[in-house]
Amino acid sequence: MTQSNLKPYVERMVPLRQGKFNIQMVEGGTGPNLLFLHGAEGFTGWMPFLDRLSEDYHVYAPAHPGVADSEGLEHLDDLWDLTLFYEELMQELGLEHSFVIGHSYGGMLAAELAALRSERISRLVLVCPLGLWLEETPIPDFFVLTPSESVGLVWHDPESPIAKAYNTRPEDPQERMESNLSNTKTLAAVGKFIWPIPDRGLTKRAHRITMPTLLLWGESDGMVPPVYGTAFQQLLPNAKLTVIEKCGHLPQVERTEEFLATVNSFLKD
């Protein structure tokens, strides 16, 4: 799906705390509210999978503080600050009882938000989330991985057209430099809250995540291996685990149709 094929949406800045924060966000669609929190790969705007979700939901997809054009990272010191920030953002957006989908780093934030304010989230989808640590299956330190190393861990088939398109770097030197700076900025913003590899005590709060929860994993995920799906399922009181075959760390991109079918079935159940 090309940009010209996408349905109407808006991109806007959302100010919070008397201007301390200014958050870049894309928004569109009609139906029940759905908040999408992106992963450590960065803010990718109005992606085709969000466009498809907007057929049935009013989708809100913000860029995390310090990522893309979102401002205010300097006012957050730790994960607790960030979780409270997202509680306030939901309040500002009027999301009193919303669906929430979080991917990877965003999945960890969604889980923390659900543990803090379970009454605000009617159903939760965690897509290959960070947040746990298993000594027998350590998560790779993606802050030091080379691009070629990351590609092999993220995709089931790094040579597929969708993987190559997603990972294509700009040919123009200026655009390439800006892309590199954006990636560095994103990793710095994410690293503030999860470096070294994330274990921030979610296991002590997971029992508070009581809403119906879908754990969605790619069978070939090398970043957060599927064994973490089982670990999450054992901690959450009301969770189901679905593993998508021939899929890596980006189910919403690599297996969009399967991702959408699974998510829609769960949210509409």
C-alpha positions as CSV (number, residue, x, y, z in Angstrom):
1,M,0.0,0.0,0.0
2,T,1.5,3.3,-1.0
3,Q,1.1,6.6,0.8
4,S,-1.4,7.8,-1.8
5,N,-3.6,4.8,-1.1
6,L,-3.9,5.5,2.7
7,K,-7.2,6.7,4.1
8,P,-7.4,10.3,5.5
9,Y,-5.6,10.8,8.8
10,V,-4.2,13.8,10.7
11,E,-0.7,14.4,12.0
12,R,-0.6,16.9,14.9
13,M,1.4,18.0,17.9
14,V,-0.2,17.4,21.4
15,P,1.0,19.8,24.1
16,L,1.1,18.6,27.8
17,R,2.0,20.1,31.2
18,Q,1.8,23.7,30.1
19,G,4.1,23.1,27.1
20,K,6.8,21.0,28.8
21,F,5.9,18.2,26.4
22,N,4.9,18.5,22.7
23,I,4.1,15.1,21.3
24,Q,4.0,14.2,17.6
25,M,1.0,12.0,16.8
26,V,-0.8,10.5,13.8
27,E,-4.6,9.9,14.2
28,G,-7.4,8.6,12.1
29,G,-10.4,6.3,11.7
30,T,-13.7,5.8,13.4
31,G,-14.9,3.5,16.1
32,P,-13.7,2.5,19.5
33,N,-10.5,4.3,20.6
34,L,-7.2,2.4,20.1
35,L,-3.8,3.6,21.3
36,F,-0.7,2.2,19.5
37,L,2.7,2.5,21.1
38,H,5.6,2.0,18.8
39,G,8.8,0.0,19.4
40,A,12.5,0.8,19.5
41,E,12.6,0.9,15.7
42,G,11.2,4.4,16.0
43,F,8.2,6.4,14.9
44,T,7.1,5.3,11.4
45,G,4.0,7.5,11.0
46,W,0.8,6.3,9.5
47,M,1.8,2.8,8.5
48,P,-0.4,0.5,6.4
49,F,-1.4,-1.7,9.4
50,L,-2.6,1.4,11.3
51,D,-4.5,2.5,8.2
52,R,-6.2,-0.9,8.2
53,L,-7.0,-0.7,11.9
54,S,-8.5,2.7,11.3
55,E,-11.3,1.0,9.4
56,D,-12.7,-0.3,12.7
57,Y,-11.1,1.9,15.4
58,H,-10.1,5.5,16.1
59,V,-6.4,5.1,16.1
60,Y,-3.9,7.3,18.0
61,A,-0.2,6.6,17.4
62,P,2.2,9.0,19.2
63,A,5.9,9.2,19.0
64,H,7.5,8.6,22.4
65,P,9.2,11.6,24.1
66,G,12.5,12.3,22.5
67,V,11.6,10.3,19.3
68,A,11.0,12.0,15.9
69,D,9.6,15.5,16.7
70,S,8.2,14.7,20.2
71,E,9.7,17.0,22.8
72,G,10.0,16.8,26.6
73,L,12.3,13.8,27.2
74,E,14.5,15.9,29.6
75,H,11.5,16.1,32.0
76,L,11.4,12.3,32.5
77,D,14.0,10.6,34.7
78,D,12.9,7.0,34.8
79,L,10.3,4.4,33.7
80,W,7.9,5.5,36.4
81,D,7.9,9.1,35.1
82,L,7.3,7.8,31.6
83,T,4.4,5.6,32.7
84,L,2.8,8.6,34.4
85,F,3.3,10.7,31.3
86,Y,1.4,8.2,29.2
87,E,-1.4,8.1,31.8
88,E,-1.6,11.9,31.4
89,L,-1.5,11.6,27.6
90,M,-4.5,9.2,27.6
91,Q,-6.3,11.6,29.8
92,E,-5.5,14.5,27.5
93,L,-6.8,12.6,24.5
94,G,-10.0,11.6,26.4
95,L,-9.2,7.9,26.3
96,E,-11.2,6.8,29.3
97,H,-11.7,3.2,28.3
98,S,-9.5,2.3,25.3
99,F,-7.9,-0.6,23.5
100,V,-4.1,-0.4,23.7
101,I,-1.6,-2.1,21.4
102,G,2.1,-1.9,22.2
103,H,5.0,-3.3,20.2
104,S,8.4,-4.3,21.6
105,Y,9.5,-1.3,23.7
106,G,6.0,0.1,23.3
107,G,4.7,-3.2,24.6
108,M,6.7,-2.8,27.8
109,L,5.2,0.7,28.2
110,A,1.7,-0.6,27.5
111,A,2.1,-3.3,30.1
112,E,3.4,-0.8,32.7
113,L,0.5,1.5,31.9
114,A,-2.0,-1.4,32.2
115,A,-0.5,-2.3,35.6
116,L,-0.9,1.3,36.8
117,R,-4.4,2.2,35.4
118,S,-6.1,-1.1,34.5
119,E,-9.5,0.6,34.5
120,R,-8.5,2.8,31.5
121,I,-7.7,-0.2,29.2
122,S,-10.5,-2.5,28.1
123,R,-8.3,-4.9,26.1
124,L,-4.5,-5.0,25.8
125,V,-2.4,-6.4,22.9
126,L,1.3,-6.9,23.6
127,V,3.3,-7.6,20.4
128,C,6.7,-9.1,21.1
129,P,7.1,-6.9,24.2
130,L,10.2,-6.2,26.2
131,G,9.9,-6.0,30.0
132,L,11.0,-9.4,31.2
133,W,14.5,-11.1,31.4
134,L,15.2,-14.8,31.3
135,E,18.8,-15.7,32.2
136,E,18.6,-18.9,30.1
137,T,17.5,-16.9,27.0
138,P,19.0,-13.4,27.1
139,I,17.6,-10.7,24.9
140,P,20.3,-9.4,22.5
141,D,21.8,-6.0,23.4
142,F,20.3,-4.2,20.4
143,F,22.1,-1.0,21.3
144,V,25.4,-2.5,20.0
145,L,24.1,-4.6,17.1
146,T,25.2,-3.7,13.6
147,P,22.5,-3.1,11.0
148,S,23.3,-6.5,9.4
149,E,23.1,-8.3,12.8
150,S,19.8,-6.6,13.6
151,V,18.2,-7.6,10.3
152,G,18.8,-11.3,10.9
153,L,17.2,-11.1,14.3
154,V,14.2,-8.9,13.3
155,W,13.0,-10.7,10.2
156,H,12.0,-14.3,9.4
157,D,13.1,-13.7,5.9
158,P,15.5,-10.7,5.6
159,E,15.6,-11.1,1.8
160,S,11.8,-10.8,1.4
161,P,10.6,-7.7,-0.6
162,I,8.8,-6.3,2.5
163,A,12.0,-6.6,4.6
164,K,14.2,-5.0,1.9
165,A,11.7,-2.2,1.4
166,Y,11.5,-1.5,5.2
167,N,15.2,-1.5,5.6
168,T,16.1,0.6,2.5
169,R,18.3,3.5,3.4
170,P,18.1,6.8,1.6
171,E,20.4,7.2,-1.4
172,D,20.7,11.0,-1.0
173,P,23.7,11.7,1.4
174,Q,21.8,14.4,3.2
175,E,18.7,12.3,3.7
176,R,20.9,9.3,4.8
177,M,22.6,11.5,7.4
178,E,19.3,12.7,8.7
179,S,18.1,9.1,8.9
180,N,21.2,8.1,10.8
181,L,20.7,11.0,13.2
182,S,17.1,10.1,13.7
183,N,18.0,6.5,14.5
184,T,20.6,7.6,17.0
185,K,18.1,10.0,18.6
186,T,15.6,7.2,18.9
187,L,18.0,4.7,20.5
188,A,19.1,7.4,23.0
189,A,15.5,8.1,24.0
190,V,14.7,4.4,24.4
191,G,18.0,3.7,26.1
192,K,17.2,6.2,28.9
193,F,14.5,3.8,30.2
194,I,15.7,0.3,29.3
195,W,19.5,0.3,29.0
196,P,21.0,-2.0,30.0
197,I,18.6,-4.7,28.7
198,P,15.2,-4.1,30.4
199,D,14.3,-5.6,33.7
200,R,12.5,-2.9,35.7
201,G,10.5,-5.0,38.0
202,L,7.4,-5.7,35.8
203,T,7.1,-9.2,37.4
204,K,6.1,-7.5,40.7
205,R,3.3,-5.6,39.0
206,A,2.1,-8.0,36.3
207,H,-0.7,-9.4,38.5
208,R,-2.4,-6.0,38.2
209,I,-2.8,-6.4,34.4
210,T,-6.2,-8.0,34.8
211,M,-7.9,-7.0,31.5
212,P,-8.1,-9.5,28.6
213,T,-4.7,-9.5,27.0
214,L,-3.4,-10.9,23.8
215,L,0.3,-11.8,23.6
216,L,1.3,-11.8,19.9
217,W,4.6,-13.2,18.8
218,G,6.5,-14.0,15.7
219,E,7.8,-17.6,15.6
220,S,11.2,-16.5,14.3
221,D,11.6,-13.4,16.6
222,G,15.3,-13.3,17.4
223,M,15.1,-10.0,19.4
224,V,12.6,-11.1,22.0
225,P,12.3,-14.9,21.5
226,P,8.9,-16.6,21.7
227,V,9.8,-18.2,25.1
228,Y,9.1,-14.7,26.5
229,G,5.5,-15.1,25.4
230,T,5.2,-18.1,27.6
231,A,6.8,-16.2,30.5
232,F,4.4,-13.3,30.1
233,Q,1.4,-15.6,29.9
234,Q,2.4,-17.2,33.2
235,L,2.4,-13.8,34.9
236,L,-0.7,-12.2,33.5
237,P,-4.1,-13.4,35.0
238,N,-6.1,-13.2,31.8
239,A,-3.8,-13.6,28.8
240,K,-3.7,-15.8,25.7
241,L,-0.7,-16.3,23.5
242,T,-0.7,-16.5,19.7
243,V,2.5,-17.2,17.7
244,I,2.5,-16.4,14.0
245,E,4.5,-18.7,11.8
246,K,7.2,-17.5,9.4
247,C,7.3,-14.2,11.2
248,G,10.0,-12.3,13.1
249,H,9.9,-9.3,15.5
250,L,7.6,-7.1,13.3
251,P,4.4,-9.1,12.9
252,Q,2.5,-5.9,11.9
253,V,4.8,-5.4,9.0
254,E,6.1,-8.9,8.0
255,R,2.7,-10.7,8.4
256,T,0.2,-7.8,8.2
257,E,-2.8,-9.9,7.3
258,E,-2.3,-12.5,10.0
259,F,-1.5,-9.7,12.5
260,L,-4.8,-7.9,11.7
261,A,-6.9,-11.0,11.7
262,T,-5.6,-12.1,15.1
263,V,-5.9,-8.6,16.6
264,N,-9.4,-7.9,15.3
265,S,-10.6,-11.3,16.4
266,F,-9.4,-10.6,19.9
267,L,-10.6,-7.0,20.2
268,K,-14.1,-7.9,18.8
269,D,-14.5,-11.0,20.9
